[in-house]
Amino acid sequence: MILAKSPETAWRVIEGEAMILSLDNKVFRGLNSVGSRVWELIDGRRSVDEIVSQIVGEFEVTAEVASRDVGTFVAELLEKRLVTTTPP
């Protein structure tokens, strides 16, 4: 699954932490450093697996934990319509 930021989303990274606003449903979300990095990696070209691999390489986390945590985070972003999916 390839992820892209929703066109109905405004965001900015301030001091390493992303702030996201859904213009569609007015959902506002602040992210920690790992969540912010995941958000930056969501670019419409990378798959969830590629994002997980990048997180494992950049943070002290196992592939199993990163996969679980990124999966949970992505599910939340999808539920709030902050990201969209495209076929690989």
C-alpha positions, -999 to 999 in steps of 0.1 A, spaced: 0 0 0 14 34 -10 4 64 12 0 100 2 -10 130 23 -46 140 17 -50 171 -4 -74 183 22 -46 184 48 -24 214 58 8 207 78 40 222 90 71 208 108 81 231 137 113 221 156 111 185 143 75 180 152 47 180 126 14 198 132 -14 185 109 -48 200 102 -75 184 82 -92 212 63 -121 188 55 -131 178 91 -111 202 112 -90 174 129 -58 188 144 -30 166 154 5 172 168 31 145 163 61 134 183 95 130 165 89 94 152 53 103 141 67 134 124 93 114 106 66 89 94 45 118 82 75 132 63 80 98 46 44 97 34 50 111 0 29 92 -25 58 70 -36 67 49 -5 49 19 7 42 12 44 69 -14 44 94 11 30 85 36 57 89 9 84 124 0 70 134 37 71 122 40 107 141 9 117 172 25 101 168 59 118 155 50 153 165 24 179 136 1 173 131 -35 160 114 -42 127 86 -59 146 79 -30 169 82 -5 141 58 -24 119 32 -26 147 35 10 156 36 24 121 7 2 112 -14 15 141 -4 51 133 -12 47 96 -46 32 105 -53 63 126 -43 86 99 -65 68 74 -95 68 98 -91 106 102 -87 109 64 -54 127 68 -38 103 43 -50 84 13 -38 51 -3 -30 41 -38 -22 7 -53 15 -2 -54 
